[in-house]
Amino acid sequence: MKKNASTLCVHAGNRPEGAGTLTPIHLSTAYDYREEGEVLYPRYQNTINQIVVAEKVAQLENGEAGAVFSSGMAAISTSLMAFLKAGDHAVFQNDIYGGTHFAITEELEKYGISYDFVQSTDIDAFSEKIKPNTRLIYIETPSNPLLKIVNIKAIVELAKTNDCLTFIDNTFASPINQNPIDLGIDVVMHSGTKYMSGHSDLTCGAVITSSELMVHIKKSAINFGGSLNPMMCSLLERSLKTLALRVRQQTQNAQLLAEFLDKHYAVTKVFYPGLPHHPDHNIAKQQMSGFGAMLSFEPKKTASEVTSKLKLIKPAISLGGVETTVSSPAQSSHAKLGEEGRKLAGISDDLLRVSVGIEDVEDLMEDFENALK
Ligand SMILES: *Cc1c(COP(=O)(O)O)cnc(C)c1O
């Protein structure tokens, strides 16, 4: 678990001159242009609620600069478009978030940007796709829904020898369980809708990088306009104060639940990086400070037989909330892939993905026990 994380969650970015312990919500969109310094305007991401929460996420990721956005996709697409131009090429891990996958296949070609997807998590497979005009390598680890792990340090080395930037979607790990900037990654992105907000009530995104690279991202952010409004900044600031507390409990519950399911007679397979038999367990151990709170498993029954019997645990897309939820990738996030596509990706039709919450783990086990038997 990240050192000092709990303290940073509570205190990082706080303004001592502010009124009380929480930053007041400044709704104003119009500021005096005669004031010293830059002109304040929310789309410029330079108003007080935005600055405070961006500073908190930057410190949580050990980055020089942070920015918050109106969604994870706003953070991701703005960051990509800040560095890619016509004629460039980019290399993407294939099993990234579905929305990101669509953004790449539906948008990049329009701007004359070419790309390749890497079907495996092996470094050699990434290396094979690199071309002289490759500008960046993009990864997401642990991945959705099979919790595959990419070796971050090896990706950074590969990028350095080929003069590319490295991007990572760190949503699944959260800043509590993995800090990619410490491993040499250039740009870290989050869907703040998930662990950062943690209560399934707010959509936002975050980017953390060096001050130098942030200049470019901020420029694109102003042009594309995906800024986060002050009310949501305040909700995010409030949520981040308990991030370490929540994620620590969720991670602990996930480990126990993974072990429980792994031993269960009605379960054929469990995917969780914290299990010693996970193929990338050793890499996960090296680069993560906790194995995260997402896991997947294949029950002997059908997915719908299991989900229909769960009482406490609700079927839901999205993840990272305080409540445990379950989803069937074949019926939700990976439905568009089709049967063939899912088979290729190793996603069985009865695979269930669990986002583990902060409940008492015995109650979660009991709910699964009743649904599985
Ligand atoms: C949800 C999610 C996103 C997209 O975030 P939004 O807030 O929905 O825009 C990106 N990456 C991952 C891994 C996600 O889970």
Boltz pocket constraint, residues with backbone or C-beta under 6 A from the ligand:
constraints:
  - pocket:
      binder: B
      contacts: [[A, 70], [A, 71], [A, 72], [A, 73], [A, 74], [A, 97], [A, 99], [A, 100], [A, 140], [A, 144], [A, 169], [A, 171], [A, 172], [A, 190], [A, 191], [A, 192], [A, 193], [A, 194], [A, 203], [A, 204], [A, 205]]
      max_distance: 6.0
